[in-house]
Amino acid sequence: MKTYTAQATRNGKWWAVQVKGLPDNYVTFTQGATWTEAQEMAEDLVHTVHADAGIDEPFTVELRPGYSLRRGLR
């Protein structure tokens, strides 16, 4: 099972999320209003990329806090 790392950084009212390790030429960013929604959106992004790229492999997404230049680690 592949584990993707997603980094979430607070940006105003939203969590901006970048998923690492996706195939080249795919969007790696999404967002969520809450931490839970950010996790769900990251998982949905990976699912969409897998479907489009024809990848039939189970995966997990580990959401981690990112670094915000305005507010430090969040």
PyMOL commands that set and color helices and strands:
alter all, ss='L'
color gray80, all
select helices_A, chain A and resi 35-53
alter helices_A, ss='H'
color red, helices_A
select strands_A, chain A and resi 2-11+14-20+29-32+59-65+67-68+72-73
alter strands_A, ss='S'
color yellow, strands_A
deselect
rebuild
show_as cartoon
